[in-house]
Amino acid sequence: MTENTASVRDARAHLAEHINQAEEGTPTVITRNGAPVAAVVPIADFEALEEAADVLLAREAEAVLADGEPTISMAELLADLFSERGEGAA
C-alpha cells in the first residue's frame, strides 16, 4: 500500500485532496516537525483497526477471567477514575 506524508500545514491547506486520496485507498501520514502525529486513512482501514482492537481487548479480558484474577465492576472503575480527576483538579 502506498502512503503519502504531509506536514500539518500542508494537510490543512490540502485537506480535501488528502480525503480524496483516502477514499481511493491511499492513507496520508501527517507530520509535525518531521515526526508522525496523525493519519487520514480510508474508513474501511479505520473500522478494521477498531474491530481488531475490540477483539484484542476481548481476548485479554477473557484471559484475565480464565486466570481467576480479581476483577472490579464498571461502577468501581468509574468511581476510581472520577475520584482521581477530582484530586488532580484541586
SERO-4910 file (N, C-alpha, C, O; in steps of 0.05 Angstrom, whole numbers):
BEGIN
 pado doro    nc1    nc2    nc3   cac1   cac2   cac3    cc1    cc2    cc3    oc1    oc2    oc3
  Met    A     17    -24      0      0      0      0     18     25      0     36     27     16
  Thr    A     12     43    -18     26     68    -19     16     87      3     -7     86     10
  Glu    A     34    104     12     27    122     34     39    149     27     62    151     18
  Asn    A     23    170     32     33    198     29     41    208     56     32    198     77
  Thr    A     58    228     56     65    242     80     61    272     75     67    282     54
  Ala    A     49    286     95     45    314     93     49    327    120     43    316    141
  Ser    A     60    352    119     62    367    144     35    376    153     16    376    137
  Val    A     32    384    178      7    395    187     -2    418    170    -25    420    163
  Arg    A     16    435    163     10    459    146     -1    450    119    -22    460    110
  Asp    A     12    431    106      3    420     81    -24    407     83    -41    410     66
  Ala    A    -27    391    105    -52    377    109    -76    397    111    -97    392    101
  Arg    A    -71    419    125    -92    439    128    -98    451    101   -122    455     94
  Ala    A    -78    457     86    -82    471     60    -94    453     39   -107    462     21
  His    A    -90    427     42    -99    408     21   -116    385     33   -115    363     23
  Leu    A   -132    391     53   -147    370     67   -165    355     48   -166    331     49
  Ala    A   -179    369     30   -198    356     12   -182    336     -6   -192    314    -11
  Glu    A   -159    343    -15   -142    325    -31   -135    300    -15   -136    278    -26
  His    A   -127    303     10   -119    280     26   -143    262     32   -140    238     33
  Ile    A   -166    274     35   -191    259     39   -197    243     14   -204    220     15
  Asn    A   -195    256     -9   -200    242    -35   -181    219    -38   -189    197    -47
  Gln    A   -155    222    -31   -136    201    -33   -143    178    -14   -140    154    -21
  Ala    A   -153    185     10   -161    164     29   -185    148     17   -186    124     20
  Glu    A   -203    162      5   -226    149     -7   -217    129    -29   -230    109    -34
  Glu    A   -195    136    -42   -184    119    -63   -166     97    -52   -155     80    -67
  Gly    A   -162     96    -26   -146     75    -13   -118     83     -5   -103     65      5
  Thr    A   -111    108     -8    -83    116     -1    -84    133     24    -94    156     24
  Pro    A    -72    124     46    -71    140     71    -50    162     69    -31    161     53
  Thr    A    -53    182     85    -34    204     88    -26    206    117    -43    209    134
  Val    A      0    204    122     10    208    149     17    237    153     30    249    136
  Ile    A      6    249    174     10    277    180     34    280    199     34    266    219
  Thr    A     52    297    193     76    301    209     77    329    221     67    348    210
  Arg    A     89    331    245     95    356    257    125    356    264    134    338    279
  Asn    A    140    375    253    169    375    257    181    349    249    201    340    261
  Gly    A    171    337    228    182    312    217    173    287    230    180    265    221
  Ala    A    159    289    252    150    265    267    121    259    261    104    277    261
  Pro    A    114    234    255     86    227    250     68    232    275     76    225    297
  Val    A     45    246    271     27    252    293     -2    243    288    -17    241    307
  Ala    A     -9    239    263    -37    232    257    -37    219    229    -17    218    215
  Ala    A    -61    210    221    -64    199    194    -92    203    184   -112    203    199
  Val    A    -95    207    158   -120    207    144   -121    181    129   -105    177    110
  Val    A   -139    163    137   -139    136    126   -166    130    115   -186    142    122
  Pro    A   -167    110     96   -193    101     87   -210     92    110   -200     79    129
  Ile    A   -236     97    109   -254     90    132   -254     60    136   -256     51    159
  Ala    A   -251     44    115   -250     15    119   -226      7    135   -228    -12    152
  Asp    A   -203     20    131   -179     14    147   -184     21    177   -177      6    195
  Phe    A   -196     45    181   -202     54    208   -221     34    222   -216     27    245
  Glu    A   -242     26    208   -261      7    220   -248    -19    226   -254    -32    247
  Ala    A   -231    -29    208   -217    -54    213   -199    -52    237   -197    -71    253
  Leu    A   -185    -29    241   -168    -25    264   -184    -25    290   -176    -37    309
  Glu    A   -207    -11    289   -224    -11    313   -234    -39    320   -234    -47    343
  Glu    A   -242    -54    300   -251    -81    304   -229    -99    316   -234   -115    334
  Ala    A   -205    -96    305   -182   -112    314   -176   -105    343   -170   -123    360
  Ala    A   -178    -79    350   -173    -71    378   -194    -82    396   -187    -91    418
  Asp    A   -219    -82    388   -241    -94    404   -236   -124    409   -239   -133    431
  Val    A   -228   -138    388   -222   -167    391   -199   -172    410   -201   -189    427
  Leu    A   -178   -156    407   -155   -159    425   -163   -154    454   -155   -169    472
  Leu    A   -178   -132    459   -186   -126    486   -204   -148    497   -202   -155    521
  Ala    A   -222   -159    481   -239   -181    490   -223   -205    497   -229   -219    517
  Arg    A   -203   -212    481   -185   -235    487   -170   -230    513   -168   -249    529
  Glu    A   -160   -206    517   -146   -200    542   -164   -203    566   -156   -213    587
  Ala    A   -189   -193    563   -208   -195    585   -215   -225    591   -217   -233    614
  Glu    A   -219   -241    570   -224   -269    573   -201   -283    587   -205   -301    604
  Ala    A   -176   -275    581   -153   -287    594   -152   -280    623   -145   -298    640
  Val    A   -158   -256    630   -159   -248    658   -180   -264    674   -174   -274    696
  Leu    A   -203   -266    662   -225   -281    675   -217   -311    678   -223   -323    698
  Ala    A   -205   -322    657   -197   -350    658   -175   -356    679   -175   -377    691
  Asp    A   -158   -336    684   -137   -339    704   -147   -335    732   -133   -340    751
  Gly    A   -172   -326    735   -184   -322    761   -173   -298    775   -175   -296    800
  Glu    A   -161   -280    760   -151   -255    772   -174   -238    782   -196   -239    772
  Pro    A   -169   -222    803   -190   -205    814   -200   -185    793   -185   -175    777
  Thr    A   -226   -180    794   -238   -160    776   -253   -139    792   -258   -143    816
  Ile    A   -260   -117    779   -276    -97    792   -300    -91    773   -299    -96    749
  Ser    A   -320    -79    785   -344    -73    769   -339    -46    754   -321    -31    761
  Met    A   -355    -41    734   -353    -16    719   -358      8    738   -345     29    736
  Ala    A   -377      5    757   -383     26    776   -358     32    793   -352     56    798
  Glu    A   -343     12    801   -319     16    817   -298     30    800   -284     48    809
  Leu    A   -295     22    775   -276     34    757   -282     63    753   -264     80    755
  Leu    A   -307     70    747   -315     98    743   -311    114    768   -302    137    767
  Ala    A   -318    103    791   -314    117    816   -284    124    820   -278    146    828
  Asp    A   -267    105    815   -238    109    817   -229    131    798   -213    148    805
  Leu    A   -238    129    773   -229    149    753   -238    177    761   -222    196    759
  Phe    A   -263    180    769   -273    207    776   -260    217    802   -256    241    805
  Ser    A   -254    200    821   -241    209    845   -212    218    839   -203    237    851
  Glu    A   -198    205    820   -172    214    812   -173    241    798   -155    257    802
  Arg    A   -193    245    781   -196    271    767   -200    293    787   -189    315    785
  Gly    A   -217    288    807   -222    308    827   -198    316    843   -194    339    850
  Glu    A   -181    296    849   -156    301    864   -136    318    847   -123    335    858
  Gly    A   -135    311    821   -116    325    804   -124    354    798   -107    371    793
  Ala    A   -150    359    799   -160    386    793   -157    405    816   -158    430    812
  Ala    A   -154    395    840   -152    412    864   -126    427    866   -122    442    885
***
